[in-house]
Amino acid sequence: MPKMSERERLAKIESDQKRLADEAEAVRRTLRSGYGAICGELAVERLSEREFREIVGHAIRLGGSATLTALKPLQPVPPKAPTAPERRPSDEHGGAARRRPAPDQGAASAGDGPGL
């Protein structure tokens, strides 16, 4: 095999670098999509997008084990239980509340003032 010139060697090295960079980017995308799928299984909707980005950013900067060490002693906050809607008197009988007739312009009882 003939010896390569410096120019040919440089071209081959640059070609290899480009190929490796493309391969690294493809692997990076695959890895990130795998972590993205994990996020799809988490209840992230309780966080704002800003909070989520901040939390993940800090965790990545600190590193996985340091983040876990810092977070493990914290007590988990129980998720909010959905509250029952406020019940109205009409709900007890399954129908709409009876409407009272509109009062006349005068007072209906001693405590009522003139109609507005």
N, C-alpha and C positions, 0 to 999 in steps of 0.2 A: 504494500500500500504506500503510495507516494506521500511524502511529508506535506502537510498543509501549510500554506503560507499564513503569515500573521493576519492578513486580511480575511482569508477563508475561516481561520480559527475564530476570529472576532465575530464574523457573521453567524457561525454555528452557535457560539456561546449566546449571542443575542437572540437567536431563534429559540434556543433551549429556554432562556429566561422568559420569553414571551409565552411559550407553551406552558411552562410551570406556573406562571402568573395566572393564565387562563384556567388552568386546572385548579389552582388554589381558590380562585373566585367561585368556581362551580361547586367545590366542596363547601366553601363558606356559605353559599346560598342554601345548599341542602341542609347543612347544620342549623342555620337560622330558621328555616321553615319547620324543622323538627321542633325547635323550641317554641316557635309560633303556634304549632299544633297543641303543645302543652298548655299554652295560655288560653286556648279555646276551651279547655276543660276547667279552667279556674273561674271563680266568681269575680272577675275583674270589673264587672259593671258597678260594684260598690265604690270604686275609685274613679276619680276624674282622670282624664287622659294625662293631664299634667302630673298628678300624683303618681300614676303608674310609671310614667317615664322617669320621674325622679327616683322612685324606689328601685327600679331596675338599674338605672344608671349608677346609683350609689352601691348597689350590690355588686355590679360588675367592677367598679373601681376598687372596692375593698377586697374583692375576691370571695369565692364561694364559702370557704371554711370560716373566714373572719366574719362574714355576714351572718352565717348560721350561729356562730358563737355569740354574737351580739344580740341576735333575735330570740334565741331559745329561752332565756330567762323571762321574757315578757309573757304576761298572761294573755291568752287569746280573748278577744272580745266576741261574745256570742252574737250571732247574726240577729238583726232586728226581726221580730216576729210580725207578720202582717197583722195590722189591727183590724178589728171588725168594723164595718161601717156603722155610723151612728144610726140608731133606730128611731123612727118617727112613730107617733101614735097611730098613724094610718097603716103602718106596716103590721101592727098587731092583728088587724081585722082583714088584712089582705086587700084593702081597697084604698082609694084616694081619700084624703081627709075631707070631711064635710066642710063646705064653705059656709061661713056665716053671711047673712045678708048684709050689705053695706049699710052702715048706720046713716041715719038722716043727718042733716046738717046740725041739728040740735044735739044736746048731750043725751046719751042713753041712760046714764046713771049719774049719781052725785059726783063720782070720781072722774068722770069723763069730761074733758073740756070740749069746746066747740070743734067741729070737724075742720080739717085743714083743706 
